[in-house]
Amino acid sequence: MRVLLLGSGGFLGRYVAEHLLADPAVQLTALGRGDDADVRFDLSNGSPGALTRFLNAVHPGVVINCAGATRGGARELTRHNTVAVATVCESLRRSGCGARLVQIGCSAEYGPSQPGSSTAEDAVPRPGGPYGVSKLAATELVLGSGLDAVVLRVFSPVGPGTPAGSPLGRLAEAMRRAMQSGESELKLSGLGVQRDFVDVRDVARAVHAASLSAAQGVVNIGSGRAVRLREAASVLARVAGFGGALHEIDGPPGRVPAAAGHIPAPAHPHGTAHAHATAHGHAPAHPQTAGEHGGIPGGSGNATTYPYPDGCGSWQQADVRTARDRLGWRSRIPLEESLADIWMEAACRI
């Protein structure tokens, strides 16, 4: 199977490439803006004609699009996430390769969800920011293209390589700095937010499964359970060996010891995990601070609370039954393992 991978240098794209290369039946060609791509091409600026000529030369059976942008203004996000996908769709229509398209979407397309609910693929999308809007527009272009195509709406990907600017990436960096400077307290805010975290290596498996399947339309990719950032912070402190205290500024009053640092299983298949996240320690002279945007240290002042950056409010949890039924896929890697891998990378900077 000949596969053309777009965006092979990104967080998701790197693991998709690694997973596909492990399959001897796959002949992989990577196209992107970075030097590590087999062919350099900028989807946001390139013409459909140029990409069509490349498709006709390579003649892939599957095109996987992991390219896109998560940061920037509305114009930049539209160019990288929407216009680029329009280029891909138009090029595939013009080409004679007849390739299947696997488009990577995101849960930000749905927007805020009702706490306690699981979001299925037929939910009406109401994105809460320009990023979600740009990705939703891309999804609609793919679904309306007439191509053999599937859109994987990935919820909150984590694991090795997690971007330093993401909430868990910044939390790990804040913890690393606190340990490096000998602080024994870390002030945090916004830890009541609940997200459906899924390991990036599981996402790569889902992409491979979607490439081989006949599934079309939208398919959610997630763990099927929401976890509070409070619980994730507790586990991260445990795996890091952080012996200090986690103080949540805008959360429940006081400190509750977290003896195990464990993320509990949901009460039902699409339930919510509940716990309090703290770590034992002594009062510091200069506590670090981490904001809801992802754990940026802020010294001894008060932590600043920001909206969670995906525009999805306080809760998101995927209904993953479609992935199970149509792709034969479900997540395997527990969040504890993903967090341990995030910490290992952060610890290398100490």
N, C-alpha and C positions, 0 to 999 in steps of 0.2 A: 504494500500500500504506500503510495507516494503522498506525503503530507507536506503542505506548505504552512509554516508557522509564522504568523505575524506578531511582532512584539515579543520576541524571544528573550530580550534583555531585561524585562520587567520582573517584578516579584513573582507573579503567577507564571509568566512565560518561561522563566528559567526552570521551574520544576516540571512544567508541561514538557519542555524539551528533554529534560533528563529522563522523564518517565517514558517518553516515546522512543528515545535512543536505546532504551533497555529492551525494546521489542524488536527482535531480528527481522520481523516481517515489515517493519516501517522503514521507508527511505525518506529521511527528513531533510527539508531545506528551510533554513531560517532567514526571514526577511525582516529588516528593521533599520533603525537609525544608528545603532551602535557599531563599533568596530568588530564585535564578536559575531555579527550576523554574516551569513554566507553571502547575502546580497544586501547592499545598503539602499534603502528606499524609505522616504518619509510619506506615510499615508496622508497626513494632513495637508501636504503641499503637492504631492504627486498627482499626475493626471490619470484618469481611468484608462486612457489609451496606452500609456506606458505599462501600467500594471497588466492590462489585457495581453500585451505582447509577451510579458514575462510568464503569465499563466499558460499561454499557448506553447511556450518553449519548454516549461517544466511539466506541464500536463498533470497536475496533482489530482488525486481522487478525493482528497479532503483539504479544505482550507480552515485553519484555526486562527481566530483573531483574538489575541490577548493584548493588543495594542490599545493605548488610551492614556488619558491624564486624569489624575485625582485632585490636583490642585490648580489654582489659577482663577481668573475671572471668567464671567459667562462667555465672553467671546473666545477665549483660549480653550475652554472646556468644550464648547460647541465645535470648534475646528478639529480638535483631537479625537473627540468621542462621537460626534455626529457626522461631520463632513467626511471624515476618514472612512466611516462605515458606508456612507453613500458611495464613495469611490470603490470600495471592495465589492459592494453589491452590483454596481454598474459594470465593473470589470468582469465579474463572473457571468453576468448576463451576456456580455459581448463575446466572451471567450467560448471556445468550443470544447473546453475540458469537461464540462458537466460535473464539476466538483461539488461535494457536499460542504456546507458552511457551518462551522461551530463557532458561534459568537459568544464571547464572555460578557454577560450582563452583570448587574449587581442588585443587591437588596435595596439600595437607596432609591431605586425606581418605584418601590412601593410607598415610601414615605412612612409616617407614623402609623403604628398599629394599636389596637385595643389591648391593654395589658391583660395577660392571661390567654390571649388568642394565638393560634398558629396561622400564619399567612399562607394561603394556597395560591396557585398560579392564576386562578380566576378572580383574585381580588382586584378591585379597581385601583390602579396606581394613582397615588397622589404625592409625588416627590416633594420634599420639603426644602429643596435648594437647587442651585444651577447644576451641580454635578449629577444629581438624580434625574433632572430634566434632560440633560444632554445624553445620558445613558438610555433613558426611556425612549427618546426620539430615535436613537440608534436601533433599539429593539423593534420599534414600529417599522423602520425602514427594512429591517431584515424580514419581519413577518409579512410585509406587503410586497416583497421582492419577487415572489413566485419561485424562488430558489428552493432546492432541497436543503433546508436549514433548521437549526435548533439554537435557541438562546438559553444558556445556563445562567440563571440568576444566582450568583454566588453571594452568600451572606457575609459574615465577617471573617475573612481569611487570616490565619495566624500561623506561627511556626518559624522555623529557621529562615532568616532573611527578612523577617517582619520589618517594614520601613521604620526608621527611627522616629519619624514624625507621626506615626499612628499612636492611638491611645496606649496600647500595651507596650509599644516600642519606647515611648517617652517615659512610661512608668518604670520600665527596666533601667533606662538611663538615669532617672532620678534616684533609683535605689543604688545603682552603681556609684554615683557621685557621693551619696550619703555614706556608703561603706568606705569609699576611698578617703574621705575626709574625716572619718571617725565619728560621724554623727550617730546618735542613737534614737532619733525620732524623725519621722517623715510625715509631713502634713499633706493631706490629699483632699481633693474635692470632686464632686460629681460621680462618686462610686456607686450611686444607686441605679445608674443606667444598666439595662439588661440587654445583652446581645446574644445572638446565635453564632458562636465561634466554630469555625471548621478549619482543620489543618490544611495548609497549602498542598501537602502531598496527597491528601485525600481529594482535593480539588483536581489535581493532575490526573488521578485515576478516573474521576468523573468525566473529564475532557476526553480521555482515551475511550472510555465506554460510549460516550456520545458520538465519537467519530465512527465507531463500528456499528452503532444502532441505526434504526430507521425512525427514531423519535423525531418529531417536529414540534414547533411551537415553543413554549417556555417551560423550563424545568428548574425547580428550586434545588440549590445545592447548599446544604447546611447540616448541622448535627441533629436538628429537630428539638433542641432544648435551649432555652434562654438561661444565661448565667450572668449574675451581677458582677460588675467590675470589682465590687467589694470582695467577692469570693476569689476572683482572679488575682487580685492584689495580695490576698492572704497566701495563696499557693505560691505566687512568685517570691514572696518573702521567705517562705519555707525552703524552696529549692535553692534560693540564693544564700541561705544561711544568715539572713539579716536578723540579728538578735535584738534589734531596737523595737520601737513602737510605731504602728501606723495609726495616725490620728485623722479621722475623717471630719473635716471642718463643717461641712453642710449636711452630715448624716446623723445617725442616731447618737445621742449624747453619751459621753464616756467612752471607756475602752472595754472591749469584751475580749478575753483571751481566746485565741484560736489555736488550740492545742495541736490539731492535726493539719491545719491548712488544707482541708479537703473540700473539693467541689462536690456537693451531694447530688445524687441522682434525682430526677424529677419525680413528683408524686404520681404522675401518669405519663403516657407516652409523649405528650406534648405539654408537659407541665413546667413549673418554674422552680428553680433552685433557690433556697433561702438559707442564709447564714450570715454571721457577722465576721468581718475580716479585721483582725489585728495581729500584732506580734509582740511578744514580751520585750521589755527593755527598760532603759533609764531615761529620765528627762535630759534632753540635750541643751547645750548652750545656744546653738544656732540651728533650729530644725530646718530641714529642706521642705519645699512646697511643690506639689504637683497639681496642675489644673485639669479640668475635665477634658480639655482638648488633647490630653495625652500624657500628662505627667511631667511638665517642665518644672525643674527646680526653681523656687522663687525666694530662697533665703528665709529669713525669720518672719517675714510679713504674712498677712493673711493670704490664703489661696484664692485665686480668682476663678469663678465658675463661668464656663462658656457653654453654649449649646454643643451637644455631641456633634462632631463635624459632618456626619453623614445626613443630617436633616431628618432623622427617623424618630426623634423623640426619645422617650424613656424605655421603650420596649420593642424588641423584634425577635420573632421566633418563626422558623420555617416549618411549613408542612412539607415533609420530604417524601411523601408516599409516591408521588409521580416518579421521582428518581429511582426509588426502589422497584417500582412496577415496570417502568419503561426502559431503564438503563441497567437494572440489576445491581444498583450501587447503593451503598450506605457508608457513612463515615466510620472509620476504624480507630483513628489515633485519638486518644483522650486528651482533653485540654491540659491536664497536668504535664503530659509529655511535650506538648507544643510550648508551654510556658518554660519548661526546663531548657528547651532548645533556644528559646529567645534569650534566657539568662546566660547560657553558655557563650553566646555571641557578645552580649554586653560585658560579661566578665573578662573576656579577652582584652578589653580596653582598659582594665584596671592596671 
